[in-house]
Amino acid sequence: MGEYLLWLLVGTGLCLLVGWQILQRRADAPRIDEQQAERDAAARAEAQRQAERHAEEERLAAEHAQAQRSAAEGQRLATERAERERIAALEAEAQRQAERHAEALRLAAQRAEAERIAAELRREAAEQAERVQLAAQEAERAAERRVAEQAAQAAQVAREAQALAEARRLAEVRAEQERVAAERAEAERAAAAPRRVNKTAAQTLVLVADDSKVVRIKTGRLLAQHQYQVAYANDGLDAVQQMQAQRPDVLVTDVEMPGMDGFELTRNIRANPQTAQLPVIMITAADDRHREQADAAGVSVLLGKPYPEDTLLAHIRRAMGQDDATPLTPAASAHGALDTVV
């Protein structure tokens, strides 16, 4: 009986223990579920954040790829534009070269024609001189025959007549030679004299030769403000080529330029009969040192830097006879008129 009670108590205790645990679990179940829900929500939030970061990274990657594509496209377009500009520049340069070549051929043809005409005139003059000489010789032979046929008593008279005829012939030849020489000298003076026609500023073309773009633009603006036409050359060789294509009325040049400096350019101008009388205004920063060279080259006016703008304009007006002063021509001094150094 006591053993039965013991087992009954033990069974009752176990039942109570199991019931308590069940009740405890049931009491803890909402809290556990709440914790699980919080963990699930945190996991979902983390997953959402991961998804958003992934989407942001993909967006940034797409924007970066788009930027790279845009940069590549811009570089391609810039390369194509540069290539088109280079091709256009080459075509323009080829056109300029063709025009210069055509102008050179035209000038060469003109020179050849002038030389042909001069040779023809020399040949005609030689033929005329030969005909005069033959006529004189024939006259002398006729006189000799007439003198030989006369009698001895007329020998003295014949000799006097022959002497008189010879003197007359010599006088006529001398007079003809003097006339021809006078005509030739007059023609040479007329050819050498500068045929200057006074022009207005708007009719005057000034060629500015300087390797500095800033100086060219500054000088060109000054001249354009006073209605002058302006052409530009970036060195001496360019100036020579431009003068073959167009005839400037005045040259304003720097001293130191690549290829051909201002002195060599001036000597080239003076050596060419077509430009020998062109007024040359030279700009220099070392006027004292360059004065002798400028005079030897044939510079018309030497201006030292800096110079008043009115001085340059005054020399151009004087060169073109646009004021009351004596026109500035290369005959005004040793070569040219190196008559003013500012």
C-alpha positions in Angstrom: 0.0 0.0 0.0 2.7 2.4 0.8 4.6 1.6 -2.3 1.5 2.2 -4.3 1.2 5.7 -2.8 4.8 6.4 -3.5 4.3 5.6 -7.2 1.1 7.6 -7.2 2.9 10.6 -5.8 5.7 10.2 -8.2 3.3 10.0 -11.1 1.4 12.9 -9.9 4.6 15.0 -9.6 5.7 14.0 -13.1 2.3 15.0 -14.4 2.5 18.3 -12.6 6.0 18.8 -13.9 5.0 18.0 -17.5 1.9 20.3 -17.2 4.0 23.1 -15.8 6.5 22.8 -18.7 3.6 22.8 -21.2 2.1 25.8 -19.6 5.5 27.5 -19.6 6.0 26.8 -23.2 2.6 28.1 -24.0 3.4 31.3 -22.0 6.7 31.7 -23.8 5.4 30.9 -27.3 4.2 34.6 -28.1 7.5 36.0 -27.0 9.4 33.4 -29.1 7.1 34.1 -32.1 7.7 37.8 -31.6 11.5 37.4 -31.5 11.3 35.2 -34.6 9.1 37.8 -36.3 11.6 40.5 -35.4 14.5 38.4 -36.8 12.5 37.7 -39.9 11.7 41.4 -40.3 15.4 42.3 -39.7 16.4 39.7 -42.3 13.9 41.1 -44.8 15.1 44.6 -44.1 18.7 43.5 -44.6 17.7 41.7 -47.8 15.9 44.9 -48.9 19.0 47.0 -48.2 21.2 44.5 -50.0 18.8 44.7 -53.0 18.8 48.5 -52.9 22.6 48.6 -52.7 22.8 46.1 -55.6 20.4 48.2 -57.6 22.4 51.4 -56.8 25.6 49.7 -57.8 24.0 48.5 -61.1 22.7 52.1 -61.7 26.1 53.6 -61.1 27.7 51.0 -63.3 25.2 51.7 -66.0 25.8 55.5 -65.7 29.6 54.9 -65.8 29.2 52.7 -68.9 27.0 55.4 -70.5 29.5 58.1 -69.6 32.3 56.0 -71.2 30.2 55.5 -74.3 29.5 59.2 -74.5 33.2 60.0 -74.0 34.2 57.5 -76.7 31.5 59.0 -79.0 32.7 62.6 -78.3 36.3 61.6 -78.9 35.3 59.9 -82.2 33.4 63.0 -83.3 36.3 65.3 -82.3 38.7 63.1 -84.2 36.4 63.2 -87.3 36.1 67.0 -87.0 39.8 67.4 -86.7 40.4 65.2 -89.7 37.8 67.2 -91.7 39.5 70.4 -90.7 42.9 69.0 -91.6 41.7 67.9 -95.0 40.0 71.3 -95.5 43.3 73.1 -94.6 45.3 70.9 -97.0 42.8 71.6 -99.8 43.0 75.3 -99.1 46.8 75.2 -99.1 46.8 73.3 -102.3 44.5 75.9 -103.8 46.8 78.7 -102.7 49.8 76.9 -104.1 48.0 76.4 -107.4 47.1 80.1 -107.6 50.7 81.1 -106.8 52.0 78.7 -109.4 49.5 80.1 -112.0 50.6 83.6 -111.1 54.3 82.7 -111.4 53.6 81.2 -114.9 51.8 84.3 -115.9 54.6 86.6 -114.8 57.1 84.3 -116.5 55.1 84.5 -119.7 55.0 88.3 -119.4 58.8 88.5 -118.8 59.4 86.2 -121.8 57.2 88.3 -124.0 59.0 91.5 -122.8 62.4 89.9 -123.6 61.2 88.8 -127.0 60.0 92.3 -127.8 63.3 93.8 -126.6 65.3 91.3 -128.7 63.2 92.2 -131.7 63.8 95.9 -131.2 67.6 95.2 -130.9 67.5 93.2 -134.1 65.7 95.9 -136.0 68.1 98.5 -134.6 71.1 96.4 -135.7 69.5 96.0 -139.2 68.9 99.7 -139.4 72.5 100.5 -138.5 73.7 98.0 -141.0 71.6 99.6 -143.7 72.9 103.0 -142.8 76.5 101.7 -143.0 75.9 100.1 -146.3 74.3 103.3 -147.7 77.3 105.3 -146.4 79.7 102.9 -148.0 77.8 103.0 -151.2 77.9 106.8 -151.1 81.6 106.7 -150.5 82.2 104.4 -153.5 80.0 106.6 -155.7 82.0 109.6 -154.7 85.2 107.8 -155.4 84.0 106.8 -158.8 83.0 110.4 -159.6 86.4 111.7 -158.4 88.3 109.1 -160.4 86.4 110.1 -163.6 87.2 113.8 -163.3 90.2 115.2 -165.0 93.4 116.0 -163.2 92.6 119.7 -163.2 89.5 119.0 -161.1 91.4 116.8 -158.6 91.7 119.6 -156.0 88.0 120.4 -156.4 87.1 116.8 -156.1 89.2 116.4 -153.0 87.5 119.4 -151.4 84.1 118.1 -152.4 84.9 114.7 -151.0 86.1 116.3 -147.8 82.9 118.4 -147.6 80.7 115.3 -148.2 82.6 113.3 -145.6 82.3 116.1 -143.1 78.6 116.4 -143.9 78.1 112.6 -143.5 80.0 112.6 -140.3 77.9 115.5 -139.0 74.7 113.7 -140.0 75.9 110.5 -138.4 76.9 112.4 -135.3 73.6 114.2 -135.2 71.7 110.9 -135.7 73.8 109.3 -132.9 73.1 112.2 -130.6 69.4 112.1 -131.4 69.2 108.3 -130.8 71.2 108.7 -127.6 69.0 111.5 -126.4 65.9 109.5 -127.2 67.4 106.5 -125.3 68.3 108.6 -122.3 64.9 110.1 -122.2 63.3 106.7 -122.4 65.6 105.4 -119.7 64.7 108.4 -117.5 61.0 107.9 -118.2 61.3 104.2 -117.3 63.3 104.8 -114.2 61.1 107.7 -112.9 58.5 106.4 -110.5 55.1 106.9 -112.0 53.2 107.7 -108.9 49.5 108.5 -109.0 48.1 110.0 -105.8 45.6 107.6 -104.2 43.2 107.9 -101.4 43.5 105.8 -98.3 40.7 103.5 -99.5 42.6 103.0 -102.7 46.0 102.3 -101.0 47.0 98.7 -100.2 49.5 98.4 -97.4 51.3 95.0 -97.0 52.3 94.3 -93.3 55.1 91.7 -93.0 55.8 90.5 -89.4 56.2 87.1 -87.9 54.2 88.2 -84.8 50.5 87.7 -85.2 49.8 90.3 -82.5 51.8 93.0 -84.3 50.2 92.2 -87.6 46.7 92.4 -86.1 47.5 95.6 -84.2 49.0 97.4 -87.2 46.3 96.1 -89.5 43.6 97.5 -87.2 45.3 100.9 -87.0 45.5 101.1 -90.8 41.9 99.8 -91.3 40.6 102.5 -88.9 42.0 105.0 -91.3 40.4 103.4 -94.4 43.5 101.7 -95.7 43.4 98.3 -97.4 45.6 95.8 -95.6 47.3 92.5 -96.6 49.4 90.4 -94.2 52.6 88.3 -94.6 54.1 86.2 -91.8 57.7 86.5 -93.1 59.8 87.8 -96.0 59.3 84.8 -98.3 55.5 85.1 -97.8 55.7 88.9 -98.6 57.6 88.2 -101.9 55.0 85.7 -102.9 52.2 88.0 -102.1 53.8 90.9 -104.1 53.8 88.6 -107.1 50.1 88.1 -106.8 49.1 91.7 -105.9 50.9 95.0 -106.1 50.9 96.8 -102.7 51.5 100.5 -102.6 53.5 100.5 -99.3 55.4 97.8 -97.4 55.6 97.9 -93.6 58.1 95.2 -92.4 59.7 93.9 -89.3 63.5 93.4 -89.2 63.9 89.9 -87.7 61.8 87.3 -89.4 62.4 83.6 -90.1 63.4 82.5 -93.6 63.9 86.0 -95.0 64.5 89.0 -92.7 63.5 92.6 -93.5 66.9 93.6 -95.0 66.9 90.6 -97.5 63.3 91.3 -98.3 64.1 95.0 -99.1 67.1 94.0 -101.2 64.8 91.6 -103.1 62.3 94.4 -103.7 64.9 96.8 -104.9 66.4 94.2 -107.3 63.1 93.7 -109.0 62.3 96.4 -111.6 58.6 96.0 -110.9 58.9 96.7 -107.2 62.1 98.8 -107.1 60.2 102.0 -106.4 58.0 100.5 -103.6 58.2 102.6 -100.4 59.5 100.4 -97.5 58.9 101.3 -93.9 60.9 99.2 -91.5 60.1 98.7 -87.8 63.0 97.9 -85.5 63.8 97.9 -81.8 67.5 98.6 -82.4 67.3 101.6 -84.7 70.9 102.8 -84.2 72.4 99.4 -84.9 70.2 98.8 -87.9 70.4 102.2 -89.5 73.5 101.5 -91.7 72.1 98.1 -92.8 68.8 99.6 -93.6 70.4 102.4 -95.7 72.5 99.8 -97.6 69.4 97.6 -98.3 67.4 100.5 -99.6 64.8 101.0 -96.7 62.7 104.1 -97.2 61.9 104.9 -93.5 63.3 103.3 -90.3 61.0 103.6 -87.3 62.3 102.6 -83.8 60.0 100.8 -81.3 57.9 102.1 -79.7 56.7 104.7 -82.3 53.7 107.0 -82.3 50.9 105.7 -84.5 50.5 109.1 -86.1 54.1 108.9 -87.3 53.5 105.7 -89.2 50.3 107.1 -90.7 52.2 110.3 -91.7 54.9 108.3 -93.5 52.3 106.3 -95.4 50.4 109.4 -96.4 53.7 111.0 -97.5 54.6 107.9 -99.5 51.3 108.0 -101.4 51.3 111.8 -101.8 48.3 112.2 -99.6 49.6 115.3 -97.9 51.5 118.4 -99.0 55.0 117.0 -98.3 57.3 115.7 -101.0 56.2 112.1 -101.9 58.4 109.5 -100.3 60.2 107.5 -103.1 63.5 105.5 -103.1 65.1 108.4 -104.9 64.9 110.7 -101.8 68.1 109.5 -100.1 71.0 107.2 -100.6 68.9 104.2 -101.7 65.7 105.0 -100.7 64.9 107.6 -98.3 66.2 106.6 -95.0 65.1 110.0 -93.9 63.4 109.4 -90.5 64.5 107.4 -87.5 62.1 107.8 -84.6 
